[in-house]
Amino acid sequence: MLRALGVAQAPDQLRFSLVLRDRRHVKREIAFLPQASMPERLGPVRLWSGELTPDETKHRWGAAIRVANEPFYLQQGDEFFRIAPMPEIDALYVQFRANSTADAEGREISQFVKRVHDEMQKAEPKNLVLDLRFDIGGDIDQTRDLARALTANVREPIYVITSRYTFPKGSSWRRR
């Protein structure tokens, strides 16, 4: 398709002429791979992460790629639910990439919800950062009680981060 569009000069590879940061000019070639050799389809969250999948590592596809200083919200692209303290702003960071009953590894969301409750009680953070940027939706019954508990127990503003990839626009997380 790229050759038909006039972008690629050859049907089996792309050739690039690049200018590096130090102003050197280099040429690179990237060979096309048969679709059958590609890894299984990845979810929308995983595509944003620079971390290599086990299949990509096995094929050594990312050997030349080094992701430095990848933003925290993109790290661990295979994790549906994450929690981390943010001591610099006395906050707890909670990330939902799905409201599914279980993540890709079979970990139950109910276990994560309990962990968030426990961490909120233990740390008593002043602020909460709720990251729903890649929340692809699911069963909101899994998180409805958590949303109510968090909004009742956090006295300072709750920072909710959404994006055009958030479904259903974080509606179950509105402060009541």
N, C-alpha and C positions, 0 to 999 in steps of 0.2 A: 504494500500500500504506500509506503514512504517513497519508494522508487517511482510509482505511478504519479505521485504528487510532485515529483521533481526534487524531493528533499534528499533522498539517498541516491548515490551514484551507482551502487551495486545492489543486487537483490538479496545478498547474504550478509551485508555489513553496513555500518554507518562510519563515515570518516569525519573527523572533527579537526579543525585548526583552532587552537586555543591560545589565549594570552594569559599567562599565569600572573599571580600577584607581583612577582618580581620582574614583570614585563617580558619574560622570555616567551618566545613563540614555540609551541610544540604541536605535534600531530598525534592523534589517537584514533584507533579503530576499535569498534565494538561489533563483534560478530552476533548475528541473529541466532537465536536458539529455537529448535523445534518446540512447538507448544507442548508436545508430549513430555518434554524434559523439564517443564516448568513445575515449581512447587504447587501444592494444592492451593486453591483460591484462599486468599487471606481476607479476614474481616476488615471493615473500613478503618478501624482503630489501628490495626497493625500496619497498614500501609503508610501511616504518618511517621512511624518509628524508624529510626536509622539502625536499630539493633537488628542483627541478622537472625533469621529463623534457623533452626537446626538444619533444615534442608538446604538453605542458602550457604551455611557454613560447610556442610558436607560437600557441596559442589564447588566450594571456594569462590563463589560469585562475588563476595564482598571483600576479597583480600586487599584490594587497593583502596577501599573506603574506610575512613576512620571518622567517626562522628565524635567531635569534641564539643563539650559543653552543650549537649542536647538538653533542651528544657525539661524540667522535671515531669511536666504533665505528659510528655511524649515517651518517657522512659518506661520500661517494662510493658511494651505494647501488647503483650498477650494477657495481661492481668485485667480482668473485668472490674475489680473493686480494689481500691488502695486507700491507705490511711497513713498519714505521717505528721509528726509534730512540726510546727513552725515556730520555734522559740523566739526568733527575732521579732515576731509581731504578736507573741502570746496567742497563737492560733493553732487550730487543728485543721489539717488539710484532708478532706474526704473526697475521693474521686469515684464516680460511678460511670462505667462505660456501658453498662446494661443493667436492666432491672430483671434479669433472667433469674430463674430459680437456682441455677448453678452456672459457674463459669466454664471455660473450655476444659479445665482440668477436673471438673466435677465437684469443685468446692461449692458448698451451699451458700447462697446469699444470706440465709438466716444466721449463719455463723459469723459472717462479716458484720451484719447489722448488730449482733450482740457485741462484737469487738468494738464497734464504734460507740455503743452505749457505755461499755466498760471504760473505754479510753476517755470519754467525755467526763465521766464521774471521777476518774482518777486524776486527770490533768486539770480539770476545771478551766479550760482555756477561756480567755476573754473574747476571742474572735473565732469565727468559723469560716473556712473557705471551702465551699461546696462546688466541686468542678464537675459539671455535666456536659462539657464540650462534646464528648463523643458518646453520650448516653444514647444508645440505639433503641431504648425503650424496653418493653417487656411487661411483666406483671407488677403493676404499682402496688398491689396488695402486699408485696414483699417489703416495701419501704415506707408505706403510708404512716405507720406508727412511729418509725424513726424520724420522719420529717416533722411530725407533731412534737416529739420529744425534744428534738434539736431546737426547734423554734421556740419552745417553751423554756429551755434551759440556757440559751445563749442570750445574754443581756445586751451585748454590743451588736452592731450590725453583722448580719450574715452576708458574706460575699458569695454570690452565686454566679458562676461563670458558665455561660452557654455559648453556643455557636450555631451556625446553620446546620450543623450535624446533630444537634440535640433533638431528640424526639421523646416525648411530645412537648417540647419547649419548656421542660421543667415544671409542668403544671402541678404535679403532686408536691412540689417543694415550696409553693408560695406560702409566705408567712400568714398565719391565720389570726 
